[in-house]
Amino acid sequence: MARVMYFESNRSSEAGMLAVGTVVMNRVSSRKYPRSVCGVVGQTSQFAPGVLRKPMVGKAKYRAYKVANAVLAGQRYPGLRGVMYFHTHDSSYPRPNRTYVAIAGGNAFYNHGTVPVRASSPIALASRSTTAAPARVALPPPGRTPSPVPAYPVGGLTPLPVPQPVERRVAQTVPEPLPAPVAAPAAAAPASIEDLLRQTDSGGAGSLY
């Protein structure tokens, strides 16, 4: 949907994009055309060459996504109910055997012959030197879009996720207890004067003099 709006309408006109999207949805609802947006837009010789392949660039790309979301949510250009065709509003306008209904985004919207257009309030045709009043395009409320067109960030870059704080855990090292000092064995009490003198001579109990 966004691609056909981008390549078939004045890229600065949301009203023109909305009108092109309305014609596409009218064809989807008709038994004469495929029953899907891609099927209608991809039909041979119906829309701009390369409409499904050429790249979209600049601010107009995001404007097309915005209006495509509105159309898929049910918004339509006023007065274009049942209108199936449009062509560039150029020097060949108006062409014979066509019932013109509106001019928007550089295109003239019509039905073949004198087929009546089912519109509650048809829009009067603008002259070649004037421009039709633009239609306001509102974004669909949340949850209303059946198959939303993704909104791409500027430059085609996907924002990185916000980094989350990481809890740092420091391992606590508990020192091992020191071994208890081992007491030296107490010297045996001398049993006699001779034992005391032997201990003194060996340095075990110090000098008595």
Backbone as CSV, one residue per row, in Angstrom:
resi,resn,N_x,N_y,N_z,CA_x,CA_y,CA_z,C_x,C_y,C_z
1,MET,0.823,-1.204,0.000,0.000,0.000,0.000,0.861,1.259,0.000
2,ALA,1.873,1.298,0.869,2.730,2.478,0.937,3.472,2.704,-0.375
3,ARG,3.866,1.636,-1.050,4.635,1.767,-2.289,3.798,2.377,-3.413
4,VAL,2.559,1.949,-3.549,1.742,2.503,-4.627,1.441,3.974,-4.357
5,MET,1.279,4.348,-3.098,1.080,5.763,-2.762,2.328,6.575,-3.110
6,TYR,3.477,6.019,-2.792,4.740,6.732,-3.000,5.000,6.976,-4.487
7,PHE,4.758,5.971,-5.326,5.108,6.081,-6.741,3.986,6.647,-7.611
8,GLU,2.761,6.703,-7.110,1.655,7.140,-7.955,1.128,8.531,-7.612
9,SER,1.582,9.123,-6.509,1.029,10.404,-6.087,2.142,11.419,-5.901
10,ASN,1.731,12.687,-5.853,2.660,13.734,-5.451,3.153,13.423,-4.041
11,ARG,4.459,13.230,-3.889,4.988,12.710,-2.631,4.925,13.704,-1.483
12,SER,4.578,14.946,-1.764,4.417,15.920,-0.692,2.963,16.067,-0.264
13,SER,2.050,15.306,-0.890,0.622,15.454,-0.641,0.056,14.220,0.065
14,GLU,-0.275,14.365,1.344,-0.929,13.268,2.049,-2.322,13.017,1.481
15,ALA,-3.002,14.083,1.043,-4.332,13.919,0.454,-4.261,13.085,-0.817
16,GLY,-3.247,13.351,-1.660,-3.107,12.566,-2.880,-2.807,11.115,-2.595
17,MET,-1.962,10.864,-1.599,-1.674,9.477,-1.211,-2.929,8.787,-0.694
18,LEU,-3.712,9.511,0.100,-4.946,8.937,0.632,-5.918,8.586,-0.493
19,ALA,-5.989,9.439,-1.512,-6.883,9.168,-2.642,-6.432,7.926,-3.413
20,VAL,-5.127,7.782,-3.639,-4.622,6.585,-4.329,-4.927,5.333,-3.509
21,GLY,-4.698,5.405,-2.201,-5.007,4.260,-1.339,-6.484,3.914,-1.342
22,THR,-7.344,4.914,-1.460,-8.786,4.663,-1.516,-9.155,3.894,-2.783
23,VAL,-8.556,4.262,-3.920,-8.821,3.541,-5.168,-8.364,2.085,-5.048
24,VAL,-7.200,1.865,-4.434,-6.708,0.491,-4.268,-7.693,-0.334,-3.441
25,MET,-8.185,0.231,-2.341,-9.128,-0.508,-1.508,-10.465,-0.710,-2.218
26,ASN,-10.870,0.244,-3.064,-12.088,0.039,-3.854,-11.931,-1.151,-4.798
27,ARG,-10.751,-1.304,-5.370,-10.514,-2.450,-6.254,-10.477,-3.763,-5.472
28,VAL,-9.899,-3.731,-4.284,-9.883,-4.941,-3.456,-11.306,-5.392,-3.138
29,SER,-12.218,-4.442,-2.961,-13.614,-4.764,-2.636,-14.423,-5.169,-3.865
30,SER,-13.871,-4.976,-5.073,-14.596,-5.299,-6.300,-14.291,-6.725,-6.746
31,ARG,-15.248,-7.360,-7.384,-15.045,-8.707,-7.916,-14.206,-8.726,-9.185
32,LYS,-13.936,-7.552,-9.749,-13.179,-7.486,-10.994,-11.665,-7.513,-10.756
33,TYR,-11.241,-7.396,-9.515,-9.817,-7.296,-9.213,-9.436,-8.313,-8.133
34,PRO,-8.137,-8.531,-7.958,-7.700,-9.442,-6.882,-8.212,-8.991,-5.519
35,ARG,-8.250,-9.918,-4.594,-8.852,-9.660,-3.291,-7.838,-9.240,-2.234
36,SER,-6.659,-8.818,-2.658,-5.657,-8.368,-1.701,-4.976,-7.118,-2.231
37,VAL,-4.394,-6.342,-1.332,-3.703,-5.118,-1.732,-2.520,-5.454,-2.646
38,CYS,-1.728,-6.440,-2.255,-0.573,-6.814,-3.089,-1.015,-7.311,-4.457
39,GLY,-2.134,-8.057,-4.505,-2.628,-8.544,-5.788,-3.056,-7.409,-6.695
40,VAL,-3.714,-6.391,-6.124,-4.159,-5.250,-6.926,-2.965,-4.430,-7.398
41,VAL,-2.060,-4.119,-6.483,-0.923,-3.267,-6.835,0.015,-3.969,-7.819
42,GLY,0.115,-5.294,-7.732,1.018,-6.035,-8.595,0.460,-6.393,-9.953
43,GLN,-0.772,-6.002,-10.273,-1.320,-6.310,-11.583,-0.515,-5.633,-12.688
44,THR,-0.360,-6.322,-13.807,0.432,-5.805,-14.925,-0.216,-4.576,-15.543
45,SER,0.602,-3.555,-15.790,0.198,-2.341,-16.515,-0.919,-1.568,-15.822
46,GLN,-1.030,-1.688,-14.527,-2.049,-0.951,-13.796,-1.471,0.243,-13.045
47,PHE,-0.265,0.093,-12.531,0.357,1.173,-11.768,1.764,1.424,-12.296
48,ALA,2.482,2.321,-11.658,3.802,2.749,-12.139,4.750,1.566,-12.278
49,PRO,5.574,1.542,-13.330,6.541,0.446,-13.485,7.490,0.381,-12.281
50,GLY,7.727,-0.826,-11.813,8.632,-1.013,-10.684,8.060,-0.641,-9.344
51,VAL,6.727,-0.537,-9.270,6.113,-0.105,-8.016,6.428,-1.057,-6.859
52,LEU,6.661,-2.325,-7.159,6.946,-3.295,-6.101,8.441,-3.544,-5.908
53,ARG,9.319,-2.887,-6.712,10.747,-3.177,-6.612,11.611,-1.967,-6.338
54,LYS,11.239,-0.828,-6.872,12.102,0.340,-6.751,12.210,0.789,-5.287
55,PRO,13.362,1.328,-4.917,13.520,1.783,-3.523,12.763,3.074,-3.247
56,MET,12.318,3.218,-2.031,11.707,4.463,-1.567,12.711,5.169,-0.667
57,VAL,12.828,6.480,-0.819,13.824,7.228,-0.064,13.205,8.510,0.484
58,GLY,13.911,9.119,1.430,13.539,10.430,1.922,12.323,10.433,2.830
59,LYS,11.893,11.647,3.167,10.758,11.827,4.072,9.460,11.299,3.472
60,ALA,9.352,11.313,2.140,8.119,10.851,1.505,7.855,9.385,1.805
61,LYS,8.914,8.599,2.031,8.717,7.186,2.356,7.947,7.041,3.666
62,TYR,8.335,7.813,4.664,7.662,7.707,5.960,6.271,8.337,5.922
63,ARG,6.110,9.347,5.051,4.764,9.902,4.860,3.848,8.850,4.244
64,ALA,4.372,8.062,3.303,3.568,7.005,2.682,3.198,5.929,3.701
65,TYR,4.125,5.572,4.589,3.807,4.586,5.628,2.698,5.103,6.547
66,LYS,2.765,6.364,6.895,1.755,6.953,7.773,0.368,6.880,7.133
67,VAL,0.273,7.307,5.870,-1.037,7.316,5.196,-1.509,5.891,4.932
68,ALA,-0.596,4.970,4.630,-0.983,3.578,4.412,-1.605,2.985,5.681
69,ASN,-1.035,3.294,6.837,-1.624,2.824,8.090,-3.042,3.357,8.263
70,ALA,-3.249,4.632,7.894,-4.579,5.220,8.022,-5.582,4.530,7.096
71,VAL,-5.163,4.231,5.856,-6.066,3.567,4.905,-6.404,2.150,5.374
72,LEU,-5.406,1.417,5.832,-5.650,0.051,6.297,-6.510,0.022,7.550
73,ALA,-6.542,1.143,8.284,-7.408,1.234,9.459,-8.826,1.663,9.105
74,GLY,-9.065,1.992,7.807,-10.431,2.314,7.392,-10.651,3.721,6.896
75,GLN,-9.647,4.582,6.921,-9.844,5.952,6.458,-9.857,5.996,4.938
76,ARG,-10.733,6.853,4.367,-10.872,6.973,2.914,-10.928,8.453,2.517
77,TYR,-10.535,8.716,1.281,-10.656,10.067,0.743,-12.131,10.348,0.481
78,PRO,-12.671,11.480,0.943,-14.108,11.738,0.792,-14.530,11.856,-0.668
79,GLY,-15.654,11.219,-0.996,-16.226,11.320,-2.333,-15.714,10.305,-3.330
80,LEU,-14.805,9.395,-2.927,-14.232,8.432,-3.874,-14.778,7.018,-3.681
81,ARG,-15.885,6.879,-3.027,-16.449,5.541,-2.855,-16.835,4.958,-4.214
82,GLY,-16.299,3.780,-4.515,-16.600,3.117,-5.776,-15.740,3.560,-6.945
83,VAL,-14.895,4.564,-6.786,-14.052,5.036,-7.885,-12.870,4.080,-8.057
84,MET,-12.633,3.655,-9.288,-11.636,2.620,-9.567,-10.421,3.117,-10.352
85,TYR,-10.451,4.348,-10.873,-9.406,4.750,-11.804,-8.916,6.164,-11.501
86,PHE,-7.682,6.436,-11.972,-7.138,7.798,-11.946,-6.027,7.885,-12.982
87,HIS,-5.727,9.093,-13.397,-4.587,9.326,-14.272,-3.988,10.678,-13.892
88,THR,-2.807,10.960,-14.435,-2.132,12.215,-14.121,-2.958,13.401,-14.600
89,HIS,-3.070,14.397,-13.751,-3.823,15.604,-14.107,-2.924,16.485,-14.977
90,ASP,-2.890,16.158,-16.283,-1.993,16.848,-17.196,-2.802,17.591,-18.263
91,SER,-2.151,17.886,-19.374,-2.805,18.663,-20.433,-3.923,17.904,-21.132
92,SER,-3.956,16.572,-20.968,-5.009,15.792,-21.624,-6.293,15.742,-20.802
93,TYR,-6.318,16.392,-19.640,-7.530,16.409,-18.804,-8.458,17.512,-19.282
94,PRO,-9.774,17.325,-19.352,-10.450,16.027,-19.118,-10.497,15.198,-20.389
95,ARG,-10.537,13.899,-20.205,-10.622,12.984,-21.332,-12.080,12.573,-21.535
96,PRO,-12.464,12.210,-22.751,-13.873,11.902,-23.024,-14.312,10.583,-22.386
97,ASN,-15.630,10.456,-22.234,-16.268,9.225,-21.744,-15.774,8.815,-20.348
98,ARG,-15.532,9.803,-19.516,-15.124,9.524,-18.144,-15.859,10.445,-17.187
99,THR,-16.244,9.871,-16.065,-16.927,10.648,-15.032,-15.904,11.009,-13.965
100,TYR,-15.424,12.253,-13.999,-14.423,12.704,-13.046,-15.069,13.084,-11.719
101,VAL,-14.359,12.775,-10.652,-14.913,12.991,-9.316,-14.054,13.935,-8.485
102,ALA,-12.723,13.796,-8.551,-11.859,14.612,-7.711,-10.471,14.707,-8.320
103,ILE,-9.728,15.718,-7.885,-8.328,15.892,-8.246,-7.545,16.033,-6.948
104,ALA,-6.503,15.207,-6.790,-5.709,15.246,-5.553,-4.324,14.683,-5.834
105,GLY,-3.316,15.322,-5.283,-1.956,14.820,-5.421,-1.462,14.728,-6.839
106,GLY,-1.973,15.588,-7.734,-1.546,15.569,-9.131,-2.272,14.548,-9.988
107,ASN,-3.310,13.892,-9.454,-4.063,12.889,-10.205,-5.526,13.290,-10.311
108,ALA,-6.170,12.865,-11.406,-7.606,13.048,-11.601,-8.288,11.691,-11.447
109,PHE,-9.281,11.592,-10.586,-9.933,10.327,-10.247,-11.288,10.265,-10.944
110,TYR,-11.570,9.087,-11.528,-12.758,9.000,-12.373,-13.259,7.557,-12.458
111,ASN,-14.453,7.397,-13.045,-14.976,6.115,-13.498,-15.227,6.208,-14.992
112,HIS,-15.237,5.065,-15.663,-15.452,5.060,-17.103,-16.899,5.402,-17.427
113,GLY,-17.091,6.102,-18.561,-18.430,6.398,-19.058,-19.207,7.251,-18.080
114,THR,-20.489,6.909,-17.964,-21.367,7.661,-17.070,-21.758,6.796,-15.882
115,VAL,-20.826,5.934,-15.438,-21.122,5.081,-14.285,-21.323,5.958,-13.068
116,PRO,-22.465,5.848,-12.394,-22.693,6.709,-11.224,-21.731,6.362,-10.100
117,VAL,-21.282,7.380,-9.411,-20.387,7.207,-8.268,-21.208,7.277,-6.996
118,ARG,-21.079,6.237,-6.154,-21.829,6.195,-4.911,-21.095,7.030,-3.865
119,ALA,-21.415,8.301,-3.813,-20.788,9.193,-2.842,-21.853,10.055,-2.212
120,SER,-21.774,10.199,-0.910,-22.775,10.998,-0.208,-22.598,12.477,-0.510
121,SER,-21.363,12.915,-0.702,-21.112,14.318,-1.005,-19.973,14.409,-2.013
122,PRO,-20.277,14.285,-3.316,-19.217,14.323,-4.331,-18.433,15.628,-4.274
123,ILE,-17.138,15.539,-4.527,-16.276,16.708,-4.507,-16.281,17.358,-5.881
124,ALA,-16.467,18.666,-5.932,-16.469,19.376,-7.208,-15.080,19.353,-7.798
125,LEU,-15.014,19.221,-9.110,-13.726,19.185,-9.796,-13.072,20.555,-9.750
126,ALA,-11.774,20.550,-9.538,-11.015,21.794,-9.574,-10.607,22.088,-11.008
127,SER,-10.420,23.351,-11.305,-9.963,23.706,-12.642,-8.484,23.407,-12.762
128,ARG,-7.950,23.570,-13.970,-6.541,23.260,-14.195,-5.624,24.173,-13.391
129,SER,-6.079,25.348,-13.083,-5.216,26.320,-12.416,-5.375,26.314,-10.907
130,THR,-6.258,25.477,-10.377,-6.491,25.450,-8.935,-6.150,24.079,-8.403
131,THR,-6.048,24.003,-7.092,-5.715,22.752,-6.428,-6.833,22.394,-5.465
132,ALA,-7.231,21.121,-5.447,-8.295,20.685,-4.553,-7.850,20.815,-3.113
133,ALA,-8.805,21.103,-2.238,-8.488,21.239,-0.819,-7.948,19.924,-0.285
134,PRO,-6.855,19.971,0.458,-6.270,18.715,0.955,-7.140,18.063,2.009
135,ALA,-7.123,16.765,2.009,-7.846,16.015,3.037,-6.902,15.720,4.188
136,ARG,-7.396,15.890,5.390,-6.573,15.642,6.555,-6.457,14.143,6.797
137,VAL,-5.245,13.711,7.060,-4.982,12.299,7.304,-4.636,12.141,8.766
138,ALA,-5.438,11.357,9.475,-5.194,11.113,10.890,-4.644,9.712,11.074
139,LEU,-3.730,9.587,11.998,-3.208,8.261,12.290,-4.282,7.414,12.949
140,PRO,-4.337,6.124,12.667,-5.355,5.261,13.279,-5.113,5.111,14.766
141,PRO,-6.193,5.001,15.566,-5.993,4.771,16.997,-5.353,3.427,17.237
142,PRO,-4.683,3.274,18.390,-4.011,1.991,18.686,-4.981,0.823,18.653
143,GLY,-4.550,-0.293,18.040,-5.366,-1.498,18.001,-6.345,-1.559,16.861
144,ARG,-6.475,-0.457,16.061,-7.447,-0.448,14.983,-6.870,-0.942,13.666
145,THR,-5.540,-0.892,13.514,-4.931,-1.259,12.238,-4.894,-2.765,12.071
146,PRO,-5.580,-3.350,11.040,-5.597,-4.806,10.894,-4.243,-5.404,10.525
147,SER,-3.505,-4.724,9.646,-2.183,-5.235,9.266,-1.268,-4.032,9.100
148,PRO,-0.719,-3.519,10.217,0.019,-2.262,10.172,1.281,-2.372,9.352
149,VAL,1.614,-1.252,8.723,2.874,-1.167,8.006,3.932,-0.751,9.005
150,PRO,5.047,-1.474,9.114,6.042,-1.125,10.125,6.635,0.235,9.869
151,ALA,6.843,0.984,10.945,7.472,2.287,10.846,8.968,2.117,10.952
152,TYR,9.694,2.440,9.904,11.134,2.243,9.898,11.817,3.477,10.446
153,PRO,12.857,3.310,11.234,13.589,4.475,11.743,14.347,5.172,10.633
154,VAL,14.637,6.442,10.831,15.331,7.227,9.820,16.694,6.612,9.560
155,GLY,17.021,6.447,8.288,18.299,5.879,7.924,18.299,4.368,7.858
156,GLY,17.151,3.731,8.171,17.070,2.289,8.101,17.784,1.574,9.229
157,LEU,18.167,2.314,10.277,18.888,1.703,11.373,17.932,1.324,12.486
158,THR,18.133,0.168,13.039,17.313,-0.293,14.148,17.972,0.136,15.450
159,PRO,17.245,0.880,16.315,17.871,1.334,17.559,18.289,0.160,18.425
160,LEU,19.447,0.316,19.059,19.938,-0.727,19.930,19.150,-0.739,21.226
161,PRO,18.999,-1.924,21.846,18.275,-1.980,23.119,19.016,-1.230,24.213
162,VAL,18.236,-0.678,25.143,18.834,0.049,26.252,19.599,-0.930,27.134
163,PRO,20.877,-0.650,27.401,21.639,-1.597,28.236,21.085,-1.684,29.638
164,GLN,21.035,-2.879,30.151,20.527,-3.118,31.488,21.698,-3.213,32.468
165,PRO,21.510,-2.658,33.693,22.601,-2.748,34.679,22.878,-4.191,35.054
166,VAL,24.152,-4.486,35.218,24.573,-5.838,35.570,25.014,-5.843,37.018
167,GLU,24.416,-6.720,37.758,24.762,-6.818,39.175,26.107,-7.516,39.316
168,ARG,27.044,-6.810,39.942,28.373,-7.362,40.129,28.457,-8.037,41.496
169,ARG,28.862,-9.249,41.468,28.998,-10.005,42.702,30.482,-10.328,42.925
170,VAL,30.987,-9.873,44.089,32.387,-10.122,44.434,32.432,-11.279,45.419
171,ALA,33.206,-12.283,45.076,33.306,-13.449,45.959,34.053,-13.074,47.229
172,GLN,33.464,-13.385,48.341,34.068,-13.087,49.621,34.903,-14.283,50.063
173,THR,36.189,-14.000,50.375,37.112,-15.051,50.793,37.257,-15.022,52.309
174,VAL,36.897,-16.096,52.939,37.001,-16.197,54.405,38.344,-16.816,54.726
175,PRO,39.206,-16.073,55.460,40.534,-16.647,55.777,40.408,-17.853,56.691
176,GLU,41.258,-18.838,56.435,41.252,-20.028,57.280,41.875,-19.706,58.632
177,PRO,41.328,-20.265,59.717,41.887,-19.975,61.057,43.290,-20.552,61.190
178,LEU,44.138,-19.794,61.905,45.496,-20.258,62.146,45.480,-21.426,63.124
179,PRO,46.388,-22.343,62.956,46.424,-23.477,63.904,46.817,-23.006,65.307
180,ALA,46.234,-23.636,66.307,46.538,-23.288,67.703,47.971,-23.671,68.026
181,PRO,48.659,-22.779,68.753,50.049,-23.105,69.109,50.122,-24.365,69.954
182,VAL,51.153,-25.159,69.695,51.350,-26.399,70.441,52.314,-26.128,71.591
183,ALA,51.862,-26.366,72.778,52.690,-26.112,73.951,53.789,-27.159,74.064
184,ALA,54.972,-26.670,74.420,56.101,-27.588,74.608,55.848,-28.459,75.832
185,PRO,56.225,-29.697,75.766,55.992,-30.564,76.946,56.769,-30.075,78.163
186,ALA,56.062,-30.060,79.263,56.689,-29.600,80.506,57.754,-30.599,80.955
187,ALA,58.839,-30.019,81.457,59.919,-30.887,81.955,59.483,-31.625,83.217
188,ALA,59.872,-32.842,83.284,59.494,-33.639,84.465,60.198,-33.113,85.718
189,ALA,59.491,-33.053,86.791,60.080,-32.579,88.053,61.185,-33.531,88.497
190,PRO,62.355,-32.949,88.919,63.455,-33.833,89.365,63.049,-34.661,90.577
191,ALA,63.443,-35.888,90.538,63.094,-36.776,91.659,64.120,-36.721,92.786
192,SER,65.351,-36.203,92.428,66.388,-36.167,93.441,67.370,-35.066,93.119
193,ILE,68.334,-34.819,93.983,69.362,-33.806,93.758,70.179,-34.163,92.538
194,GLU,70.457,-35.443,92.328,71.228,-35.860,91.172,70.502,-35.517,89.877
195,ASP,69.166,-35.733,89.848,68.401,-35.391,88.639,68.434,-33.889,88.383
196,LEU,68.344,-33.119,89.441,68.361,-31.668,89.288,69.682,-31.211,88.716
197,LEU,70.819,-31.800,89.226,72.124,-31.426,88.715,72.277,-31.828,87.251
198,ARG,71.733,-32.984,86.852,71.837,-33.404,85.453,71.082,-32.444,84.537
199,GLN,69.903,-32.032,85.006,69.132,-31.078,84.180,69.866,-29.741,84.042
200,THR,70.529,-29.347,85.151,71.278,-28.086,85.101,72.442,-28.183,84.165
201,ASP,73.156,-29.291,84.177,74.293,-29.471,83.308,73.905,-29.497,81.835
202,SER,72.685,-30.028,81.528,72.249,-30.116,80.118,71.604,-28.827,79.640
203,GLY,71.415,-27.800,80.499,70.784,-26.516,80.086,69.307,-26.583,80.077
204,GLY,68.664,-27.589,80.619,67.208,-27.695,80.538,66.523,-26.749,81.466
205,ALA,67.113,-26.363,82.633,66.408,-25.511,83.571,67.182,-24.275,83.930
206,GLY,68.275,-23.955,83.190,69.043,-22.755,83.487,70.023,-22.987,84.632
207,SER,70.832,-22.013,84.947,71.868,-22.134,85.995,71.319,-21.765,87.330
208,LEU,71.749,-22.537,88.333,71.316,-22.218,89.690,72.232,-21.203,90.335
209,TYR,73.339,-20.882,89.757,74.322,-19.986,90.386,74.452,-18.750,89.526
